[in-house]
């Protein structure tokens, strides 16, 4: 946008509207500027005779319904004198909802509402009657008759009526009027999209699109406006991410090329298995990045068990061979300890360091003892430890490195912007290379948007020897004998010399939740707890087996001792929270039982399932739930049971989230800047926008020839809601 347009969009609503309306828009919807208001798009559009689907109504929900008054009746008040007014509203399909007015308001409504009048009615939904004969009701709704509004009945016959997301004390038509006032005084806009691009893709101008989305003449206007506004969001976001990638390429970094005859060569020569084609190919991509004098920024994603850790370790050894150090940052102490054990085991005597050659592998977590912590800090600062594994403790100011060359971030989404920046700054001169690993497969469009400034490598091929995992839903409430059979299966597997995990969403007190309890209903019983389930099983169905517990509130040495015992086969059944979700690798474990499975997200269930079937033994995963068939919670579990394809499940998972959650905005408590674009459904738009942004920035890297677009990008970057863009 031009400076004039930009300043108009940034104009406070208190200057553009009357004080009362501006205050309501800010207080109810957090809309503060003209731009905020114009980007508050209609949730839907009403057609003649349409009524909000009664099937979708929920008690206490604020809704707007559109329909025709078909009957009005005065009824006596129970247990006191006077009457109240009941109004029946019907849509074209003869769906009905009843309006209730009391006191003086009933006489005002009676004077305005007449049989045959059409309008919009907004209020909080109530219901009465039995479930078989339920009647929906709006008590004292706000309403606007079409004959009284700026949209006449004749206009309503052909023009869609925008229905806006509203709230208490703020009706959709009040929002509509406010937007109309702003549109009438907006004036001509300079377009951030170049005219040639708009022509190439058949996109209307920005001013026309805003007019059409808010005051459409027909649904063709709506479709054209949506096409343009979706493209805007995709294009500006991709331009921002591509500019960030360009900036990253300009940063200096020390090249860490491969060295013949070094640790990496020794390590590869000792591997007891052959790398998959995918591991080899991705390894070459990373090796090429590390050899450049600009920092690598790469995302490594893949299926559960695809071998991402071995790829990351080979990259770390390449950096150590080149004289640098590598850090592996894990989100939990359990995972950091597991990584330290597995890396040390894989390296064997190469992890000895000192006079024996190789390199030391240090572990640094927040709750280590003083002596162990001091030793790890000294090894990191002196360079004795070529590889340092740790948690957020690595981010503390007093942690120093001799020559930090590579940062590997495991489960990247669990670390904030400031935390990643803190570790990056420890590299001293230049910037370290960065490899981000995510164990949750990411759909293409999400990777392009959320991680659009990172190069993406994908491991989709599982190593040989990985056994298939069978998954079933156990409907414990409907079929209790299925749950009994679950415990029998655990005993059978243990009898064959194998081990089992049992995961619960809670530790044993209300402050110990470690699972994703977003699916929980407050009216349901409390989530099952590790301590209670372990006690019940040890004294009942699994009596005689060696049962142990693991959760986040245990002391680090306790957690480490329990995991070591389980790894050695000294524990038959481990009852745990989601601390075992990622990275835990015990090849002898063959059974995963997830209690209250409906309380976990789809991707989380897929991660937990991936803890079994890792050592050539067939895996069994049982999802225990009280939810009956034909419920959304059960449908999620059925989806997990139906496929082992993590990419397919990631789409199922993300489709159930708000767009802001996908971008990470909801985690920071801020709104997403995407109002129209849907990452999972608008793949073609996102791909096209990225191609166009790449071409434009190749010709005009600093956008000096496109000031309107540059101004729009500046607006987005100045907005703290764009925090999710900080992925470098």
N, C-alpha and C positions, 0 to 999 in steps of 0.2 A: 504494500500500500504506500501511497505517497505520504509525505509528512502531514499534509492536510487531512487525508483520510485517516491516518494513524491517530492523530490527535482527536479526531471526531470519535473514533472507536474507543479511545481511552477516556473520553469525557464522562465524568461522574453522572449517575442517573439523577442525582439531586439537582443538576443543572438542566437536564433534559425533560424531567417530568415534575409533576406536583409533588410536594414533600411527602404526603401521606402514601402515595403509590410507590415512590422511590424507597421509602422506609420499609414498606411491606415486602417489596421485591428483594431487598437486601436481607431483611430479617428472616423471611421464610425460605428463600431460595438461594441466598448468598450471591445475588446478582448485583454488581456494584457499578459497572460501566455500561455504556451504550453497546460496546462489543459483547459483553457478557449477555445482555438482553437479546441481541440479535442472533446470538448463537444458542439461545434457549429454544431449541426447535420443537415443533409439535410432536407429541408422543404418537398421535394417530390423527386421522381425519374422519369426521362423521359424514355419513351419507344420509339422504332423506329417509326418515323412518327408522334409522338405526338405533339400537339400544346396546349398551355395553353387554357383552356376553354374560348371561346370568350364571353360566357354569364357572366363570372365572372370578366371581365375586367372593370376597372374604369379609367376615364380620369385622367391623371397626376400620375397614379400609376406606380411605377417601377416594371417591370415584366421581366421574361425570358421566351421566347417561343422557341420551338423546331420544326423544320419543314424542308421542301424541297423547294429550289428555283425553281419556275415553269415559271417565266417570268421576263424579265428585259427590261425596256423601257426608253429611254432618252426623256425628255419633255422640251419644251421651257419655260424659265422663263417669268412670266408675267411682263409687264411694264419695262423690262430691258433685255439686251442681255444675251446670254449664255443658258445653259441647266442644268437640274438636273436629277438625276437617281431615278426611281421608281422600286422597286423590289417586286414582289409578292411571298409570302411564303405560302405554303399550307401544311396541315397535312393529315393524312390518311383518315380522314372523309371529306376532301375537304373544311375544314374551312380555311379562308384566312385572312392574315394580310399584310399590305403594309409597306415597308421600304422606307424611303426617305433620299437621300444623296445629299448634295449641295457642290459647290466649289471644291477644290482639293480633299476633302474627297470622292466625287462621283467617281473620276477617280481611286482612290485607291480601293474603293469597287468594281468597275466595273472590275478591273483586277483580284480580288480574287474570286468574286462571279460569278458562272456560272450556267446555267440551269441544274438542276439535282443534284446540290450539297446540302448536308444536314449539318445542324449545329444548334448552339444555338445563339439567338439574344436577347440582353438585352437593355432596354431603357425605357423611359417614354412614357406612352400610350397617344395618341391623337386620335381624331375622327373627321370625316367630313362627310357631306351628311345628309339627313333627317333621322329621327329615324327609318323609315321603310326601308331605304336603307343605313344604317350607315356602313361606312368603317373604320376599326381600322387601326391605323398607329403608327409606331415607327420612330421618326425623328433622324437621325444620330445614330443608335444603335451601341453599341459594339457588335462584333460577333466573333464566333469561329467555323470554319468548322471542322467537325469530322475527316476528312482526315488529317487535320493539327495538331490536338491535340494528346495528348498521348493516347486517346481512338480512335482506328482506326474504319473505317466503319464496318469492320468485327466484331470487339468487340462490337460495338454499336448495332449490330443486336441481340445480346443475353444479353449483360450486361446493367443493368440499369445505367443511368447517373445521378449522384446526382445533384440536383438543390438546392443551398444554399440560405438562406435569405441573401440578399446583400444590396447594397445601391449605392448612387451616387459615381462615380469614383471607385467603387469596384465591379467587375463582379463575378458571381458565379464560373466561371472557374479559376479566380485568387485565390479565396478562396480554390478551389479544389487543385490547384497546391501547395499552401502553406501547406495545410494539408498533401499532399503527401510527401513533404520535411520532415515534422515532423515525419510522420509514418516511413519513410525510415531510420531515425536516432534514433528512440525511443528505440530500443532494447527490450529484454524480460522484462515483467512486473510481479511483485509479486501480486497475486490476493487478494483483500480484502475479497472475499467470500470464506469460507472454501471449500475444494475440495469435501467433503462429501455432502455438501449442493448443490453444482453445479451438482453433479452426480444425486442426488435425484430429481432434477427438470429439468434435461436435459439442463443445461445452459452452453454455451461456456465460455472459459476463457476471461478475460478482454481484453487482447491484440488481440485475435481473433475477439472479438465483435467490437472493435474499427476499425480494418481493414475491417470487413465486412460491417459496417455501412457507411464507407466512400469510400470503393473500392469494392463493391459487384460484385460477378461473375453472380449472378442471384437474383431473388426476394426471393428465399429461404434464401439466406445469410442475406438479409435485415430483414426478419421476425425473424430469429434466433438472430440477433444482437439486434433488438428492444426488444425482450423478455428478454434478459440478462440486457440491460441497464435500462429498466423499473424496473426490480427487484432490481437492484443496488440502484436506487433512493429511492424506497419504503423501502428497507431493512435498509439502512443507516439512513434514517429519523426516522423510527420506533425505531431503536436502540438508537438514540439520545433521543427520547421522553421517552422511557422506562428507560433509565439511569437517566433522570430527575425525573421520578416518584420514582425510587429507592432512589435518593438523598433526595427527599421530605419526604419520609417515615422515613429517619434517623434524620430529624430535630426534635427538641423537641417542644412540645406545651402543654399547660395546658389542662388536660381533663375537659370536661364540661358535665358530665353525667346528665340524667334526675333526677329531685327531686320530689318525691311524695308530693302532696299537695301544690305545688308552683303555680306560675303565669300561667304556661302552663296548669296545671290541671284546674284552674279556668276558663281560656280562653276557653278550649275545652268544659267545662260544659255549657258555655253560648252560644255556637255556635247555630244559628237558623237553621242550615242545617247540613246534614251529609256529612262528607268528602267522596270524591269518593275513589274507591279502589286504584286508581293510587296515589292520594294524600296521602293516608294512607301508602302505600308501600314505596313511596319515602321518606315520613317523617321518617319511621323506618330506612331506609338506612342512612339518614343524622344524625339521633339521634345516631346511632352506631358509625358513624365517629367522632362526637363531643365528645363521651365518651372515645376516645383513646388519648394517650399521644403523638400523632404525628398529625401534622396539616392536616385537611381535605382539599382536593383540588377537588371539585366536580362541574361539569357543570349541571345545571338544565335547560332543554329545554322543549318546549311543544307548543301545538297549542295556537293560540290567544284565550284568555279567558279560558284556562284550569285550572286556579287557582294557578299559580306559587307564587303569592304574599302571599297567605295564608300559603303555605308551608314554604316560607322564614320567615314569621313572627313567626310561631311555632318554627323554629330553633332559632330565636333570643330570644324568651322567655325562651327556654331551657338554653341558655347561661346566661341570666340574672338570672335565678333561681340558677345557679351555681356560682353566684357572679361576673360575667363578664359583659362586655358591648358589644353591637352589633352596627355596622355601616351599613347603607344602602346607597350606593353611586349611584346616578342617573346622567345621562348625561346632563340634562337640568333643569333649575329652575322650569319650569312648571311641569315636571315630579316629581321633588323632593317635590314640594308643594302638588301635588296630592297624592304621597305616604304618606306624613306626615298627610294629612287630612284623608285618608282612614285607616291608621294604628290607628290613634287616635280614629276614629269612631268605628273601630272594637273592640278596647280594652275597650272603654267606660270608666267607672270609674277606671279600672285597669291602665289607663294612667295618673292617677292623681299624683301618687308618694307621697313622703313625708309622713305625718302622716296618710294619707288615704290608705296607702299600694300601691301595684302596682309599676310602674316605670314611671318616666317622659320620654316623647318622645320629643326630641329637634330637631329643624330645623336649619341648618346652610347653607346659600348660600352666594355668593360673594357680593351681592348688598343689604344686609340687613342693616337696620339702626344701628347706633352705640350701642344704648342701647340694642336692641334685640340681636345683635351679641355678645355683652359682656356677656349677660345672658346665651346664648347658649354655649359659650366657657367655662364659669364657670361650667355649668351643666355637660359638657363633662369631664372636668378636675377633677372635684370633685367626679364623679361617680353618681351624683344625677340622671342624664339621663342614663338610662340603654340602651335606643335605641336612636341613633343619625342619622337623615336623612339629606343628603346634596348633594351638587354638588362637583366640583373640589376644592371648598373652603376648604373642609375637608383635603386636601392634603398639605395645607400651614404649614410651619414649626412651627408656634406658636400654632397650634391646638394640644392639648394634651388630653390623655384619662387616666382615673384611672386604668383601667384593660381591655384593648381591647381584646376580645376573638373571635369575629366573624366579618368578612368583607363580606357583600353581595354586589356584583357588578351587577347592572341592566344594560342590554344592553352593555355587556362587550366589544364588538368590538369598542365602541366609546372611550375607554380609552387606552392610550399608555402604553408602558412597564414601563417607569419611573414613571408615575402616580400611577400605581398599586403597584410598589415597595415602593413608598413614604408612602402609607397608611399602607402597611404591616409592615414597620419598626417602626410604632408607637406603636406596641404591647409591646415594651420593652423586657423583658425576654421571650425567646421563640418566636414562630411565631403564628399569629392568624389562626384560621380556615377560609377557603375561600370558599364561594359559589358563583359561577358565574351563572347569569340568562341571557338567551337569549330568546327574544320573537320570533326570527326567527327560525323555525325548520331547523335542519341541517341534510343533508344526512349522512348515516352511515360512508362512507369513508372520508368525510370531517371532521366529528367529530373525527375519528381515527387519522387523520393527523394533522389538525390544533389544535385540543384540545386533542391530543394523550397522554398528560401527566396528564389529568384530568379523574377522574371517571365520567361517564355520567349517569344521571337519566333523564328519559323521561316521560312527562305527555301527554298522547294522548287522554284521556277520558275527555269530557267536563262535567262540573257540571250540575245537573238536573236543569231545568228551563231556560236553554239557548235556545232561539228560533232560528229557521233557518234564514239564510240571503239569500235573492234573489239578484242576481247581473246581470245587463244588461249593454251592451255597447250602448251609445247614439251617433250615427254618426251625429254630429251637422251640418257639412258642407253638407252632402248628403241629410239629412232629417231634415231641421230646425224645422219642426213641432214636432219632437221628443223632441227637447230642450224646446219648449214651454210646452209640456206635462210634462217635468221634473219639471218645476216650479209649475205647477198645482198640481203635486203629493206632493210637499213640503207643499203647502197650505192645501191640504186635510189632511196630517198627523198632521199639527199644529192645524187644526180644530178639530181633535180628542183628542187634549190635549197633543200631543207629540212634540218632538223637532228634529232639523235637523242640521247637519254639512255640510258646503260647503268648500272644501279645494282647494286652489290655490297654484301654485308653487312659486309665488313671492309676496312680500309685496306691492310694489308700486313704487320702484325705483330700478335701476340696481344693487345696492349693497345689496339688501334685499333678494336675493334668498335664500330659505331655503329648496327647494325641490331637487330631483335628476334630474338635467337638462341634464344629459348625453345623453338623447335621442333626445335632441333638435337639430335642424338644423339652422345654422346661417342665412340661407336665409328665414326662416319662420318669422312670426310676433313674437314680444316679448311674453313671457309667460304671461298668465292672472295673474292679481295682486289682492290681497285681497282688498285693498282700493278701487280700481276701480270697482271690481265686487260687493262689498258691496253697494257702492253708486248707481250703476245701478239697483240692485235688490230692494233696499229700495225705490227707486223712480219709480220703474216699476212693474215687475211681483210679487214682494213680498211686495208691498206698504201696509202699515197698520200693518205689522208684526213687532215684536220687533227684529231687526237685530243688532248684535254686531260683532266686529272684535277682533281677537287675533293673535298676531305674536311675534316673538322673540325680536323685538326692543322696545316693550313696557316696561315701568318700572315694576319691580317685583310686587309692590303693585297693579298696574293696572291689570297685568295679573292675579294675585290672585283674585282680586275683580271680574273680568269678569268671571273667572271659577266658583267662588262661586255663582254668579248670574245665570249662566247657570245651575249649579247643582241644584239650588233652583227652577228652572223653571221660572225665571224672564226674560229670554231671549229665544225667539222662535227659532232663526236661528243664528248659530255661523259661521261666515266666517273666516277661519283661514289658516295658513300655516301648515306645518307638525309638529308644536310644539305639536299637539294633537295626534301624531302618536302612541305612546305607553303609557300605564299606565292610561290614562284618562278614567274614569268610571262613566258615567251618565246613569243610567238604563232607564230613560225616553226618551232617544234619539233613534229614529227609522230609520232615513234616513241619508245616507252619499252620498253626491254628490262630485265627484272629477273632477274638471275642468282640461283640458289639461292632462288627465290621462296618455297619452302616454309619458309624460315627467317624470314619476315616475317609479322606478324599480318594478318588480313583487312582491318581498317581502314587499316593502313599501306599495303597494296597498293593499296587504293582511292585513297588520297591520292596515291601516286606516279603512278598512272595518270592522275590529274587534271592532271598537268603538261603533257599533250599535248592536242591538239584545241581549243586556246584561241583560235586566230586564224582560224577558218573552214576550216582544213585538216582533212580526215578524220584521226582519230587511230588509231594502232595500238599495242597493248600486248601484249607477248609475255612470258609467265611461264615461265621456264626452270627445270626441276626434274629431278632424277634419280629421284624417287619414281614407282613404278608405279601403275597404276590400282588401285582398291579398297583404297587406304590412306587413313587419316584426313587425312594431309598433302595428298594429291592431291585429296581431296574438298573441302578448303578452297579450293584453287586453282580447281577446277571451279566452285565457288560464285561466286568472283569473276568468272570468265570468263562466267558465265551471266547476269549482270545488272549494270546501271549504277546501280541503286537503292541509294544509300548507306544508307538507313534499313533496308532488308532485310538488307544486309550487316552492319550494326551489330548486328543480332540474332544473325546467325550468329557474329560475333566474340565477343559477350558470352556466348553460350550455352556457349562453350568455356572460359570463365574461371570461377574460383571466385567465389562471391558476394562475398567480401571484396575481390577485385580490382575488381569493378564499383564498389564503394563507395570504393575507394582505400585500404582498410585494409591490404591486403597490401603496398602501396608503403611504408607506414610501419612494417612489421614487426609490426603489432598485429592482434589478432583482430577479426573483424567481430562486431558485437552481434546480427546477424541469424542465428539458428540454424535457423529454420523457414521463414521467408519467402523466396520465390524471385522476384526482381524481374521476370524476364521471363515467368514463368508465372502469377503471381498478380496480374495486372493488375486484375481485378475487386475483389479484396480491398483493394488499395492505393487504388483510386479511392473505394470505399465508406468506407474508413477516413479518407481525407482529407475527404470530405464531412461525416462525423460529427465529426471534429476541428474543422473550420471552424465548424460549428453550435454546438458546445459552447463554443469559445473566444469566439464572438460574444456569448454570454450570460454567460460567466464568464472574462474575459481573463486574470486572474491565478490562476485555479483555486482561489480561496478556498473555494468550495463543494465542491471535489473534492480533499480533502487526500491521499487515497490515490494518485490519479493524479499529483498534484504531487510526491509523494515518489518515485514511480517515474521521473518525468522528471529529478528531481534526481539520482537514482542514475545514470541514463544520462549526464547532463552531467558528473558527477564522475568518470566513467570515461574515462581517457585513450584508450581504444579508440574513442571517438566523435570523434576528431580530424577525420574526414572531413566532419563537419557544418559545419566552419568554412569556409563558402563566401562569407561576406558581404564 
